[in-house]
Amino acid sequence: TILKLQFLYLIALSTHTPHHNTTMKSFLLLAFAASAAANISVSRTLSQVLSGTSGTVTVGPDGTCASSDQYGSNDCTMNWGSNYTATWDATLPQAIDAGATIEVDATIDMLLPWKFTCAACGADCVITVPVVGKTITIPAAPCPLVAAGHLSGSKTLPLPSPSPVPLGVSFKGTVTLKAADGTVWGAAAINGKVAP
């Protein structure tokens, strides 16, 4: 699921220096670039992208992802304790700025609903993970999350070892990025599995 969204989130990483919001950057990269995951597997289908947005996000090394499309890598598999690289090259028509939101509507193990909305930037995101009941606070990225114009770059994604996940779970749902005025920047259906 390196959705148009995943694509937009990964692009956001190129606009901030490494000391700014490393936790948020890692979350976005792992959630959307690793919407690719033997220990983590993820697929995505992009259903909507803001007009004027173009580009790709690819995940390496070679062989990490089984397919690709006009937005980059898809159907990816990753292992805990390994390093991966996300590389992006994109053009965005406008900045993702204050007031933008990330909406997640998912189901864990086909039973447990997991819905939450967080600010895309400017305010910490506090979520509680179903099944394990763990509350996670993702520190806010400064706004704008992504500047308008052409962006390119790459980021190494080190997955922790051992796995921080105590149980194997599957997930399926949608992720939507909206501007402050409600305009949908991107929307994607995602599904995958995470093993301990």
N, C-alpha and C positions, 0 to 999 in steps of 0.2 A: 504494500500500500504506500507507495511513494506518490501519493496523490498530488493533484494539483495543489492540494493543501500542504502535503508533505513537502512538496516542491517549494511552496511559499515559505514554510517554516525554516527549511534548511537554508534558504536564501537569506533569511533574517540573520543568520549567524555571521554572515560576512560583513555586517554593518557595525559590529561591536568588537572591541578588543577582547582578548582572552580573559582578562581579569574582570570583565563585566559579565555577571550572571552566568557563570560556568554551569551552574546547576540547571538553569532554564535551557541553556543551549544543549546540554547533554540530554535533557528530557525530550526536547523537540527532535533532536537527531535520532535518538533511540526509538521514539514513538513513531516517527515518520520515515526515517531512513531504514530503521530496523523494522519498519512495518514489513520488514523483511526479517524472519528468524527461524539446525538440528535441535538446538536448545530453544531457539526463538525462530518462529516462522511466520511470515506475514505476506498478505496479498492486498491489493487495493484496486478499486475501480473508481476513477474520477468521473463525477457526474456533472460538475459545474466548475468553471474557471472564469474569473473576471475578464471581460473583453480587453484585449491588448496585452494580456499576460502570455509570455512564451518562454521556452527554455527547457532544460533537462536537469535532473539530479540522478547521478549514477552512484552505485554502491559497489565497492571493490573489497578484496581482490577479485580477479576474474573467477567466475564460477560461484560467487556468492548468490547471485540471483539467476533464476531460470528463464526469465523473459524480460522484455522491455517494450516500451511504446513511445509515443511522441514526447512523453514527459520524463522518460528515463527508466530506471530499473524497477522491476516488479517481481513478485513471487520469490522472495529472498529467504535464505536460511542462514542463521548465525549461531555460533557456539560461545557459551560463557568462557571467559578467559582468553578470547582472541581479539585481535584488532581489525577494524574495518575502516574504510575511507569513503566518505561522502564527498562528491565533487559536483558543484553546481555552476550553471551558466544560464542566466535568466534576464529577462527584461520585464519590469513591472510598471504599469501605467500610473500608479499612485502609491503613496506611502501607507503602510499599515500603522496607524497612529493611535493616540489615546481614544478610548471608547470602543475600540475593536474587541471582539470576543471570540473565544474558542468554545464551541458547543460539542459535547460528546454525548451520544445516545447509543449505548452499547448493552450487550447481554453477555454475562460471564457464564461459561459452561451451559449455555442454552437455557438457563433458569433465572439467574440473578440479574436484575436490571442495574445498570450503572450509568446514571445521567448526571452531568454536571456542566456548568458554564463558568469559565474563568476569563478574566481580562487577558487580552493578548499581550499587553504590556502595561507597566505603571502600577500594578497591584499584585501582591502575592496570590498564588493559586493554592487553595487548601482543599484537598480531596481525600476521601476515605475509600480505600480499595476493598471491594466486596471479597468475601471468602476469608481473607486473612484479617480483615478489619483494621488494617493499618492506615493511619492518617499521614498524608504526605503534604509537605508545604514546598511548593516550587517558588523560589524567590523571583520577584518580578524582573523582567527585562526592562531597560529604560525605553521610553517611547521617543521616536518611532521604532517599532519592532523591525520594520523593513523600510528603507528609503526607496523612493521612486527612481526609475532609471535602470541602467544595466549593472548587474552584479555578477561576480564570479568568484570562485574560491574553492577550498577543500578543507575538510576537517577529519581528523582521525577519531574513530569511535572505539575506545577501549571498553569492552564488556567485562564486568567484574568477575572474579573467580575467588571463591566458589559462588554459585548462583545465589542471589539475594531472595529468590522466590522459593518459599517452603513447599509449595504444592504445584503440580502441573495444572494449568488452566487453559481453556480455549476462550476466544472472544470473537464477537461479531457485532458490527454496528456502523454508525456514521460519525464523521467528524466534519464540522462546518466552521469556517472562519468568516466572521461578519464584520463589516465596518461599523462605525458608530451610528450611522444612519440606517443600518439594517441591510445594506447592500451585501450580497453574498460574494465574498472574495473567492471562495473555493469550497467544494463539498466532495466528500469521498466516502464510499463504502469500504470498510476494512474487515478483514478476518484473519485469524491466526491462532497460534498456540505458543505457550511458554512452558518449558519444562524446568523442573528444579535442578 
